[in-house]
Amino acid sequence: MTIEQIPAFVLGWTICTYWFCVAVKVVRVRRDARHVKRVLIPAHRLEQYLWIVWVPLLVGWMLLPFLAYLDIGERLAVLRPIAAAASPTFRTFRFIAAGLGVLCLGLSIVCWHYMGRHWRMSIDPSQEGALFVDGPFSFVRHPIYSLSILLMACSVVIVPCALMLILGLTHVMLMQIKARHEEQFLRGKYGRAYDDYCSRTGRFFPSLAGRRVARTSGP
């Protein structure tokens, strides 16, 4: 393994570990959901349609770093890295992105642990429980999605080819659709409490307006 191959190698195992953890989480919470379908298979039609895009995206996301590690990208135009990727500065960014990707994995595990048995891959209309507004959810409404987007951004830096960029843009679009759909469901379930929570938090990034409200209403 050469030094240039290390970021792609680290990224590949980071992404595989991420989705392995998701699989383990599905197994652990299936008892509380009374059926694995309620954890894994979306109940809403929109999210079922999204899976048609999600599955090939996730396969490509896990596969591309290893293809880059094996230098297969030079043979296919859509996998060929951009010219700037060979510069020393860009190499540094790739190492930073690899470390940041591992951090995203660690923080995602923290979020999954915090949600415990209440975690789901999609909306479960039959699920009971309180609204999460503290801990990792104190500043953003979708911390797991935020970390996933950041991990994908790291992937684009580490594997800077056309196909990874397409996967990255598609990933962000799906995250937006999924987050908006979940917010619509939670607003209908929790009403004013959820509106108040949204007013002081951002969807994927902390809300500056919410922080100003918190400062002015504090002691």
C-alpha positions in Angstrom: 0.0 0.0 0.0 1.4 3.4 -1.0 0.8 6.6 1.0 -1.6 7.9 -1.7 -3.8 4.8 -1.3 -4.3 5.1 2.5 -7.2 7.7 2.5 -9.2 5.5 0.1 -8.5 2.4 2.1 -9.5 4.1 5.3 -12.6 5.5 3.7 -13.7 2.2 2.3 -13.5 0.4 5.7 -15.2 3.4 7.4 -18.2 3.3 5.1 -18.4 -0.5 5.4 -18.2 -0.2 9.2 -20.9 2.5 9.1 -23.4 0.3 7.3 -22.4 -2.8 9.4 -23.3 -0.8 12.5 -26.7 0.1 10.9 -27.3 -3.6 10.2 -26.5 -4.5 13.8 -28.8 -1.7 15.0 -31.6 -3.1 12.9 -31.2 -6.5 14.6 -31.1 -5.0 18.0 -34.2 -2.9 17.8 -36.3 -5.4 15.8 -37.8 -6.8 19.0 -39.1 -3.5 20.2 -40.6 -2.9 16.7 -42.2 -6.4 16.9 -41.1 -7.1 13.4 -37.9 -6.4 11.4 -40.0 -4.9 8.6 -41.0 -2.0 10.8 -37.3 -1.2 11.2 -36.0 -1.9 7.8 -38.8 -1.5 5.3 -40.5 1.9 5.1 -44.2 2.1 5.8 -44.8 5.2 3.6 -44.9 4.9 -0.2 -42.5 7.8 -0.7 -39.7 6.2 1.3 -40.3 2.9 -0.5 -39.7 4.6 -3.8 -36.6 6.2 -2.4 -35.1 2.8 -1.7 -35.0 2.2 -5.4 -32.3 4.9 -5.5 -30.8 4.2 -2.1 -29.7 0.6 -2.7 -27.5 1.3 -5.8 -26.2 4.5 -4.2 -25.1 2.6 -1.0 -23.5 -0.2 -3.1 -21.6 2.4 -5.1 -20.6 4.4 -2.0 -19.0 1.3 -0.4 -17.4 0.0 -3.6 -15.8 3.2 -5.1 -13.2 3.7 -2.3 -11.9 0.2 -2.8 -11.8 0.7 -6.6 -9.8 3.9 -6.0 -7.5 2.0 -3.6 -6.9 -0.6 -6.4 -6.3 2.2 -8.9 -9.0 0.8 -11.2 -10.3 4.4 -11.7 -7.6 5.0 -14.4 -9.3 2.6 -16.7 -12.8 4.1 -16.6 -13.6 7.7 -17.4 -16.3 8.1 -14.7 -13.9 6.8 -12.1 -10.8 8.8 -13.2 -9.8 11.3 -10.5 -9.6 15.0 -11.4 -6.2 16.4 -12.3 -5.9 18.4 -9.1 -6.0 15.2 -7.0 -2.3 14.6 -7.8 -1.2 17.9 -6.2 0.5 17.8 -2.7 -2.2 20.1 -1.3 -5.0 18.0 -2.4 -3.3 14.9 -1.0 -3.3 16.6 2.4 -7.0 17.3 2.1 -7.6 13.7 1.4 -5.9 12.6 4.6 -7.8 15.2 6.6 -11.0 14.0 5.0 -10.2 10.4 5.9 -9.7 11.4 9.6 -12.9 13.4 9.5 -14.8 10.5 8.0 -13.7 8.3 10.9 -14.9 11.0 13.3 -18.3 11.0 11.5 -18.5 7.3 12.1 -17.7 7.7 15.8 -20.3 10.5 16.3 -22.9 8.5 14.4 -22.4 5.7 16.8 -22.9 8.1 19.6 -26.2 9.3 18.1 -27.4 5.7 17.5 -26.6 4.8 21.1 -28.4 7.9 22.3 -31.6 7.0 20.4 -31.4 3.4 21.7 -34.4 1.3 20.9 -36.3 4.3 19.4 -34.0 4.4 16.4 -35.5 3.5 13.0 -34.3 3.6 9.4 -37.6 5.1 8.3 -40.9 6.4 9.8 -42.7 3.9 11.9 -46.3 5.2 12.5 -46.9 2.8 15.3 -43.9 3.8 17.3 -44.5 5.5 20.6 -42.0 7.7 22.4 -41.0 11.2 23.3 -39.6 13.8 20.9 -35.8 14.0 21.0 -34.8 17.6 21.6 -31.6 17.3 23.6 -28.2 15.6 23.4 -27.2 15.3 19.7 -30.5 16.8 18.8 -30.0 20.0 20.7 -28.7 22.0 17.7 -29.8 20.1 14.6 -33.0 18.1 13.9 -31.2 15.4 12.0 -27.7 14.9 13.4 -27.3 11.4 11.9 -28.2 12.8 8.5 -25.8 15.7 9.0 -23.0 13.3 9.7 -23.9 11.1 6.8 -23.8 14.2 4.5 -20.4 15.1 5.9 -19.1 11.6 5.4 -20.3 11.7 1.8 -18.5 15.1 1.4 -15.3 13.4 2.7 -15.9 10.6 0.2 -16.0 13.1 -2.7 -12.7 14.6 -1.5 -11.0 11.3 -1.1 -12.3 9.8 -4.3 -12.7 12.9 -6.5 -14.2 11.4 -9.6 -17.4 12.1 -11.6 -19.3 9.0 -10.3 -18.6 9.8 -6.7 -19.7 13.4 -7.2 -23.0 12.1 -8.8 -23.5 9.8 -5.8 -22.8 12.7 -3.4 -25.3 15.1 -5.0 -27.9 12.3 -5.1 -27.2 11.5 -1.5 -27.8 15.1 -0.4 -31.0 15.3 -2.4 -32.3 12.1 -0.8 -31.4 13.3 2.6 -33.3 16.5 2.0 -36.4 14.6 0.8 -36.2 12.1 3.7 -35.7 14.8 6.3 -38.6 17.0 5.0 -40.9 13.9 5.0 -40.0 13.0 8.6 -40.5 16.6 9.7 -43.9 16.6 8.2 -44.8 13.4 10.1 -43.3 14.7 13.4 -45.2 18.0 13.0 -48.4 16.1 12.7 -47.6 13.9 15.7 -46.2 16.5 18.1 -47.8 19.7 16.9 -46.8 22.9 18.6 -43.9 21.2 20.5 -42.3 20.2 17.3 -42.8 23.7 15.7 -41.1 25.2 18.8 -38.2 22.8 18.5 -37.8 23.6 14.7 -37.7 27.3 15.5 -34.5 26.9 17.5 -32.7 24.3 15.5 -31.5 23.8 12.0 -32.2 20.8 9.8 -28.6 19.7 9.1 -26.7 22.7 10.5 -27.1 24.7 13.8 -29.5 27.6 13.4 -28.0 31.0 14.1 -31.5 32.4 14.7 -32.2 29.6 17.3 -28.9 30.4 19.1 -29.9 34.1 19.3 -33.3 33.2 20.7 -31.6 31.0 23.3 -29.3 33.8 24.4 -32.0 36.4 24.7 -34.3 34.1 26.6 -31.6 32.9 29.0 -31.0 34.2 32.6 
